[in-house]
């Protein structure tokens, strides 16, 4: 049996702690539909996301702060995309997911 890498996400709770802020931001901006389409469209490229993020990290990290590698840790978990899409699809009242009529 292969041992997990030490930096790999340990459990689902830790993975959700990475995914939750992203979901809250997307819902606050009401971008559920475009985000879902974007993520589904790029699903075949997910195996390349982690190596690309690490390779470009020295150039990108200054823009995302000192915890850049913690932020991209979810890219190593293949089920993280599914969790993110499930959270975006959930209608839990944390943001508007439907079109609300304007009040006059």
C-alpha positions as CSV (number, residue, x, y, z in Angstrom):
1,X,0.0,0.0,0.0
2,X,1.3,3.4,-0.9
3,X,1.7,6.0,1.8
4,X,0.2,9.5,1.2
5,X,2.5,12.3,0.7
6,X,3.0,14.4,3.9
7,X,1.7,17.7,2.3
8,X,-1.4,16.0,0.8
9,X,-4.8,17.1,2.2
10,X,-5.5,14.9,5.2
11,X,-9.3,14.8,5.2
12,X,-12.4,16.3,3.7
13,X,-12.8,18.9,6.5
14,X,-9.4,20.4,5.7
15,X,-10.3,20.4,2.0
16,X,-13.6,22.1,2.6
17,X,-11.7,24.8,4.6
18,X,-9.9,25.6,1.3
19,X,-13.0,25.4,-0.9
20,X,-15.5,27.3,1.4
21,X,-14.0,30.8,1.0
22,X,-13.9,30.4,-2.7
23,X,-17.6,29.3,-2.8
24,X,-18.6,32.2,-0.6
25,X,-16.8,34.7,-2.8
26,X,-18.4,33.2,-5.9
27,X,-21.9,33.3,-4.4
28,X,-21.3,36.8,-3.1
29,X,-20.5,38.0,-6.6
30,X,-23.4,35.9,-8.0
31,X,-21.1,34.1,-10.4
32,X,-22.4,30.5,-9.8
33,X,-23.3,29.8,-13.4
34,X,-20.2,31.2,-15.1
35,X,-18.0,29.5,-12.4
36,X,-19.7,26.2,-13.0
37,X,-19.4,26.4,-16.7
38,X,-15.7,27.4,-16.4
39,X,-14.9,24.6,-14.1
40,X,-16.7,21.9,-16.1
41,X,-15.1,23.2,-19.3
42,X,-11.6,22.8,-17.8
43,X,-12.2,19.5,-16.0
44,X,-9.9,17.6,-18.5
45,X,-7.0,20.0,-17.6
46,X,-7.3,19.4,-13.8
47,X,-4.4,16.8,-13.7
48,X,-2.1,19.6,-15.0
49,X,-3.3,22.3,-12.6
50,X,-1.0,21.4,-9.7
51,X,2.2,21.1,-11.7
52,X,1.5,24.3,-13.6
53,X,0.7,26.2,-10.3
54,X,3.9,25.0,-8.7
55,X,6.0,25.7,-11.8
56,X,4.6,29.3,-12.1
57,X,4.5,29.8,-8.3
58,X,7.7,31.8,-8.1
59,X,6.1,34.4,-10.5
60,X,2.5,34.2,-9.2
61,X,3.1,33.9,-5.4
62,X,3.9,37.6,-4.8
63,X,0.4,38.5,-6.1
64,X,-1.4,35.9,-3.9
65,X,0.6,36.4,-0.7
66,X,2.9,34.2,1.4
67,X,0.3,31.4,1.7
68,X,0.1,30.8,-2.0
69,X,1.0,27.1,-1.8
70,X,-1.6,26.6,0.9
71,X,-4.2,28.1,-1.3
72,X,-3.4,25.9,-4.3
73,X,-3.2,22.7,-2.2
74,X,-6.8,21.9,-3.2
75,X,-5.5,21.4,-6.8
76,X,-3.7,18.2,-5.7
77,X,-7.0,16.6,-4.6
78,X,-8.9,15.2,-7.6
79,X,-12.2,15.3,-5.7
80,X,-11.8,19.0,-4.8
81,X,-13.4,20.0,-8.1
82,X,-16.4,17.8,-7.4
83,X,-16.8,19.2,-3.9
84,X,-16.5,22.8,-5.3
85,X,-19.2,22.1,-7.9
86,X,-21.5,20.5,-5.3
87,X,-21.1,23.5,-3.0
88,X,-21.9,25.9,-5.9
89,X,-25.0,23.9,-6.8
90,X,-26.3,23.8,-3.2
91,X,-29.0,26.3,-2.5
92,X,-28.3,27.1,1.1
93,X,-29.2,30.7,1.2
94,X,-25.6,32.0,1.4
95,X,-26.0,34.1,-1.7
96,X,-28.3,34.6,-4.6
97,X,-28.2,31.8,-7.1
98,X,-31.4,32.8,-9.0
99,X,-32.5,36.0,-10.7
100,X,-34.2,38.3,-8.2
101,X,-36.7,40.8,-9.5
102,X,-35.8,44.4,-8.9
103,X,-37.9,46.4,-6.5
104,X,-39.4,49.6,-7.8
